[in-house]
Amino acid sequence: MQNTTDVKNMSLFKLGWPIFIQSLLSMCLGYIDTLMISRYSDTAVGGIGNANQITGFLTLAFSIISTATAVITAQYLGAKIRNKINTIYSVSMAFNLVLSLLISLIILIFNRPILKMMNVQKIMFEDASSYMVIVGGFIFLEAVFDIYSQIFRSNGKTKIGMVISIVMNLTNITGNYMFLYGPLKFLHLGVKGVALSTTISRVVAVIIAIIYFKKNIDGSISIKYLIPFDFEIFKKLLLVGLPSAGENISYNVAQIILLMFINSLSAVAVNTRIYANILSSFAYLFSISSAMATSIIVGHLVGGKEYDNAYTKVLNTLKKAMVLSIIIAIINYIISPFTFGLFTDNSQVVSLGHKIMFICIFLEIGRCTNLVVINSMRAAGDIKFPTFLGMASMWGISVFGGYILGIVMGFGLQGIWIAMALDEIVRGIVVLARWINGNWRGKRIV
């Protein structure tokens, strides 16, 4: 039976905890997935890693519409304008489906030239190609699920995303075991078996999403809502989605550049970065789940022109999220000699990691502010400002500053991390000032 939810009056905790659990489990199960494959073959890990880097970059295109779907759906629901909801759902799904099928075709035809361009080692090349063909050929499943996931969240149904994530990851791990070590080992599929497991898990996720959508969401997805095509809705989706997608692409490219800087330092710096990112991800997961939950509520409030409530909700969330993020970051710093020791017995990595985790305390202050405020600004329809600010800051402070402090001045990984922290803090100050000043008001999309 379909039902609607008064999202504006839902508690932040009720919306946020499933998002946190979903993100946490996905991260942990992802590590288990990698560990299982590494026990099978080191070259398989390298091949899959290279393939995922390419497919992951290409799938950023899906975020053009999926991000916009969440924002626009929340505002229309908040404004109680339901006559366009089915059109929004259908246009979003159609766009992502067509785009993903095009990307699948590109991967199927050009996977080997792309891998050669990436200078993938010969020993890993065939594994990478096989994985890309199977996973890339069915990448439309991810695009479809992205739309359903955003629809669920916009309707306040965050628990279903958590449930689907658990089922999907457990299906993937079970499939890996079956093909690599279990009853289907005799097929000798190796990486192809891992790719099939990934694809099967996505099929399961889409099936569950479709069933849940039909039974629990007040809306419909059908080709009849595409005829005649609603270019006004499509334009709104692009106006919201393109800047956000552009920022995501810019961020990923900037991270690749920073990784190049770190690769030029030493193996100690490279390994320390990996372990530091894993440990700091727990603070990040809390901040992003709080930010996502808040943005859902803000979208509904702004849709209903309840600007003052949205203003207060964001500041109250930020205070709580900031306190907990700082506490987590401080605990991470205090116990880092022990936690880094779990990963490695290299005293240089442990020592450098301890220093990096101290810088992370300040980085989390800025990052928490950015995640909560910027996601809320986007939910309110203030799209362009945080996007252009983010792109200018990440390149002008994080990348350029990282090069100056880390490479030119010789501070190494610490210098790069200081630049990253400065980027987050400066951006956080600017967006918080904008939120307090109210420049985001009146930018609703409805």
C-alpha positions in Angstrom: 0.0 0.0 0.0 1.4 3.4 -1.0 1.9 6.0 1.7 3.3 9.5 2.1 5.5 10.7 4.9 5.6 14.1 6.5 9.3 14.5 6.1 9.5 18.1 7.4 8.6 16.8 10.9 10.8 13.7 10.9 13.6 13.7 13.4 17.2 14.0 12.1 18.1 10.8 13.8 15.3 8.8 12.2 16.4 9.9 8.8 20.1 9.8 9.4 20.9 6.6 11.2 20.0 4.3 8.3 22.2 6.4 6.0 25.1 6.1 8.5 24.7 2.3 8.8 24.3 1.9 5.1 27.5 3.9 4.4 29.4 2.1 7.2 28.4 -1.4 6.2 29.2 -0.6 2.5 32.6 0.5 3.5 33.4 -2.4 5.8 31.9 -5.0 3.4 33.9 -3.4 0.6 37.1 -4.0 2.6 36.0 -7.6 3.1 35.3 -7.9 -0.7 38.9 -6.7 -1.5 40.4 -9.0 1.1 38.6 -12.0 -0.4 39.9 -11.2 -3.9 43.4 -10.5 -2.6 43.6 -14.0 -1.1 42.8 -15.3 -4.5 45.3 -13.3 -6.5 47.3 -10.0 -6.2 47.1 -9.4 -9.9 43.3 -9.8 -9.7 43.1 -7.0 -7.1 45.2 -4.7 -9.4 43.1 -5.5 -12.4 39.8 -4.9 -10.7 41.2 -1.8 -9.0 42.2 -0.3 -12.4 38.8 -1.3 -13.9 36.9 0.2 -11.0 38.8 3.5 -11.2 37.7 3.9 -14.9 34.1 2.7 -14.4 33.8 4.8 -11.2 34.9 7.9 -13.1 32.4 7.2 -15.9 29.6 6.7 -13.5 30.0 10.2 -12.2 27.8 11.1 -15.2 24.9 9.4 -13.4 25.1 11.9 -10.6 24.0 14.7 -13.0 20.4 13.6 -12.7 20.3 11.5 -9.6 21.5 14.4 -7.4 19.0 16.7 -9.0 16.2 14.2 -8.6 16.7 14.3 -4.8 16.6 18.1 -4.7 13.7 18.7 -7.0 11.6 15.8 -5.6 12.0 17.1 -2.0 11.0 20.6 -3.0 8.0 19.6 -5.0 6.8 17.3 -2.2 7.4 20.0 0.4 5.4 22.4 -1.8 2.6 19.7 -2.1 2.7 19.9 -5.9 2.2 16.3 -6.8 1.0 16.6 -10.4 4.7 16.8 -11.6 6.1 14.1 -9.4 5.5 11.2 -11.8 7.1 13.3 -14.6 10.2 14.0 -12.5 10.6 10.3 -11.7 10.1 9.2 -15.3 12.3 11.9 -16.9 15.1 11.2 -14.4 14.9 7.4 -15.0 14.8 7.8 -18.8 17.8 10.1 -18.8 20.0 7.9 -16.6 19.0 4.8 -18.5 19.9 6.2 -21.9 23.1 7.7 -20.6 24.2 4.5 -18.9 23.5 2.4 -22.0 25.7 4.8 -24.0 28.4 4.4 -21.3 28.0 0.7 -21.4 28.5 0.7 -25.2 31.7 2.9 -24.8 33.1 0.4 -22.3 32.3 -2.6 -24.4 33.9 -1.2 -27.5 36.8 0.9 -26.1 37.8 -0.9 -22.8 41.1 -2.2 -24.1 42.2 1.1 -25.6 41.2 2.9 -22.4 43.2 0.4 -20.3 46.2 0.9 -22.6 46.0 4.6 -22.2 46.0 4.1 -18.4 49.2 2.2 -18.7 47.8 -0.9 -17.0 50.5 -3.5 -16.5 50.4 -6.5 -18.9 50.0 -8.9 -16.0 46.8 -7.2 -14.9 45.5 -6.2 -18.3 43.3 -9.2 -19.1 41.7 -9.3 -15.7 40.9 -5.6 -15.9 39.4 -6.0 -19.4 37.3 -9.0 -18.4 36.0 -7.2 -15.3 35.2 -4.0 -17.3 33.3 -5.9 -20.0 31.0 -7.7 -17.6 30.4 -4.9 -15.0 30.5 -2.1 -17.6 28.1 -4.0 -19.8 25.5 -3.9 -17.1 26.3 -0.5 -15.6 22.8 0.6 -16.4 21.7 -1.3 -13.3 23.7 1.1 -11.1 22.2 4.1 -12.9 18.7 2.8 -12.4 19.3 2.1 -8.7 20.7 5.6 -8.2 17.4 7.1 -9.2 15.4 4.8 -7.0 17.7 5.5 -4.1 17.3 9.3 -4.4 13.5 8.9 -4.7 13.4 6.8 -1.5 15.5 9.4 0.4 13.5 12.3 -0.8 10.3 10.6 0.4 11.9 10.0 3.8 12.4 6.3 3.2 16.0 6.0 4.2 15.7 2.5 5.9 15.1 0.7 2.6 18.4 2.0 1.2 20.2 0.5 4.2 18.4 -2.8 3.7 19.1 -3.0 0.0 22.8 -2.1 0.6 23.2 -4.9 3.1 21.5 -7.5 0.8 23.5 -6.3 -2.2 26.9 -6.5 -0.4 26.2 -9.8 1.2 25.1 -11.2 -2.2 28.3 -9.9 -3.7 30.5 -11.5 -1.0 28.6 -14.8 -1.2 29.0 -14.8 -5.0 32.8 -14.1 -4.7 33.1 -17.0 -2.3 31.1 -19.3 -4.6 33.3 -18.5 -7.6 36.7 -18.2 -6.0 36.6 -20.8 -3.2 33.3 -22.6 -3.1 31.2 -25.0 -5.3 31.7 -23.0 -8.5 35.5 -22.8 -8.2 35.7 -25.6 -10.8 34.6 -23.2 -13.4 37.9 -21.3 -13.0 36.2 -18.0 -13.8 38.4 -15.9 -11.3 37.9 -12.2 -12.0 35.0 -13.0 -14.4 33.2 -14.7 -11.4 33.8 -11.6 -9.2 32.4 -9.4 -12.0 29.3 -11.7 -12.2 28.9 -11.5 -8.4 28.9 -7.7 -8.6 26.4 -7.7 -11.5 24.1 -10.2 -9.8 24.1 -8.1 -6.6 23.0 -5.1 -8.6 20.2 -7.1 -10.3 19.0 -8.0 -6.8 19.2 -4.4 -5.6 17.2 -3.1 -8.6 14.5 -5.8 -8.2 14.0 -5.0 -4.5 13.9 -1.3 -5.4 11.2 -1.7 -8.0 9.1 -3.8 -5.7 9.4 -1.3 -2.8 8.7 1.6 -5.1 5.5 0.1 -6.4 4.3 -0.8 -2.9 5.4 2.1 -0.7 6.0 5.2 -2.8 3.1 7.4 -4.0 4.2 7.8 -7.6 4.7 6.1 -10.9 7.4 5.7 -13.5 6.1 5.1 -17.0 6.8 6.1 -20.6 3.4 7.8 -20.7 4.8 10.6 -18.6 7.5 11.2 -21.3 4.9 12.0 -24.0 4.9 14.8 -24.6 8.4 15.3 -23.2 8.5 17.9 -20.3 11.5 20.0 -21.3 10.8 22.4 -18.3 11.4 19.6 -15.8 14.4 18.3 -17.8 15.9 21.8 -17.8 15.4 22.1 -14.0 17.1 18.7 -13.5 20.1 19.8 -15.6 20.3 23.2 -13.9 20.6 21.5 -10.6 22.6 18.4 -11.7 25.3 19.8 -14.0 27.0 22.1 -11.5 27.0 19.3 -8.8 28.4 16.7 -11.3 31.0 19.2 -12.5 32.2 19.7 -8.9 32.3 15.9 -8.3 34.4 15.5 -11.5 36.7 18.4 -10.5 37.1 16.9 -7.0 38.1 13.5 -8.3 40.6 15.0 -10.7 42.1 17.1 -7.9 42.4 14.0 -5.7 44.3 12.2 -8.6 46.7 15.2 -8.8 47.3 15.2 -5.0 47.9 11.4 -5.2 50.5 12.1 -7.9 52.2 14.5 -5.5 52.1 11.9 -2.7 53.4 9.1 -5.0 56.4 11.3 -5.7 57.3 11.5 -2.0 57.8 7.9 -0.7 56.2 4.6 -0.1 55.8 5.6 3.6 53.7 8.6 2.5 51.6 6.6 0.1 50.8 3.9 2.8 50.2 6.5 5.5 47.7 8.3 3.2 45.8 5.0 2.7 45.6 4.2 6.4 44.8 7.8 7.4 41.9 7.9 4.9 40.5 4.7 6.3 40.6 5.9 9.9 39.3 9.3 9.3 36.4 7.9 7.2 34.5 7.2 10.4 34.2 10.9 11.2 33.4 11.6 7.6 30.6 9.0 7.6 28.9 10.6 10.6 29.1 14.1 9.0 27.8 13.0 5.6 24.9 11.0 7.1 23.9 14.1 9.1 24.3 16.3 6.1 22.2 14.0 3.8 19.4 13.7 6.4 19.4 17.5 7.0 19.3 18.2 3.2 16.2 16.0 2.8 14.3 18.0 5.5 15.6 21.3 4.2 14.4 20.4 0.6 10.9 19.8 2.0 10.9 23.0 4.2 12.1 25.2 1.3 9.6 23.7 -1.0 6.9 24.8 1.5 8.6 28.2 1.9 9.5 27.5 5.5 12.8 29.3 5.3 13.2 30.2 9.0 12.7 26.5 10.0 15.2 25.4 7.4 17.7 28.1 8.7 17.4 26.9 12.3 17.5 23.2 11.4 20.8 23.5 9.6 22.5 25.5 12.4 21.2 23.1 15.1 22.4 20.1 13.1 25.8 21.7 12.5 26.4 22.3 16.2 25.7 18.6 17.1 27.5 17.2 14.1 30.5 19.4 14.7 30.9 18.4 18.4 30.7 14.6 17.6 33.0 14.9 14.5 35.6 16.7 16.6 35.3 14.1 19.4 35.8 11.3 16.9 38.8 13.1 15.3 40.4 13.6 18.7 39.9 10.0 19.7 41.4 9.0 16.3 44.4 11.1 17.0 44.9 9.8 20.6 44.7 6.1 19.6 46.4 6.5 16.2 49.7 4.9 17.3 47.7 1.7 18.1 45.3 1.8 15.1 48.1 2.5 12.6 50.0 -0.4 14.3 47.1 -2.7 13.3 47.9 -2.0 9.6 51.7 -2.0 9.7 54.8 -2.5 11.8 56.7 0.3 10.0 57.5 2.8 12.7 57.8 5.6 10.1 54.3 5.1 8.9 53.0 5.0 12.5 54.8 8.2 13.4 53.8 10.1 10.3 50.2 8.8 10.7 50.0 10.2 14.3 51.0 13.6 13.0 48.5 13.4 10.1 45.6 12.5 12.5 46.3 15.6 14.5 45.9 17.7 11.3 42.7 15.7 10.7 41.1 17.3 13.8 41.1 20.7 12.0 40.3 19.2 8.7 37.1 17.6 10.1 36.0 21.0 11.5 35.9 22.4 8.0 34.7 19.2 6.3 31.7 18.8 8.7 30.7 22.5 8.1 31.0 22.0 4.3 29.0 18.8 4.2 26.1 20.0 6.3 25.8 23.5 4.9 26.6 22.9 1.3 24.2 19.9 1.0 21.5 22.1 2.6 22.3 25.0 0.2 21.8 22.7 -2.7 18.6 21.3 -1.3 17.4 24.9 -1.0 18.2 25.5 -4.7 21.4 27.5 -4.1 23.5 25.5 -6.5 26.0 27.6 -8.4 27.7 29.4 -5.5 28.9 26.3 -3.5 29.9 24.6 -6.8 32.1 27.5 -8.1 33.5 28.1 -4.6 34.3 24.4 -4.2 36.1 24.2 -7.5 38.1 27.4 -6.9 39.0 26.3 -3.3 40.0 22.7 -4.1 42.4 23.8 -6.9 43.6 27.1 -5.5 44.1 26.0 -1.9 44.2 22.1 -1.8 46.1 21.3 -5.0 48.2 24.5 -5.4 48.8 24.8 -1.6 49.6 21.1 -1.4 52.2 21.4 -4.1 53.8 24.5 -2.4 53.7 23.1 1.2 54.3 19.5 0.4 56.7 19.5 -2.5 58.3 23.0 -2.9 58.7 23.7 0.9 59.4 20.0 1.7 56.8 19.4 4.3 55.8 16.3 2.5 52.5 14.5 3.4 52.0 16.8 6.3 52.1 19.9 4.0 49.6 18.3 1.6 47.3 17.5 4.5 47.6 21.0 5.9 46.6 22.4 2.5 43.6 20.0 2.4 42.5 21.2 5.9 42.9 24.8 4.9 40.7 24.2 1.8 37.9 22.7 4.0 38.2 25.4 6.7 38.2 28.4 4.3 35.3 27.0 2.3 33.4 26.2 5.6 33.7 29.8 6.8 32.5 31.2 3.5 29.4 28.9 3.2 28.5 29.3 6.8 28.6 33.1 6.4 26.4 32.7 3.3 23.9 30.6 5.2 23.7 33.0 8.1 23.3 36.0 5.8 20.4 34.2 4.1 21.7 34.6 0.5 20.2 31.1 -0.3 16.7 32.2 0.4 14.4 32.6 -2.5 16.3 30.2 -4.8 13.8 27.4 -4.6 13.3 25.5 -7.8 9.6 24.9 -7.5 
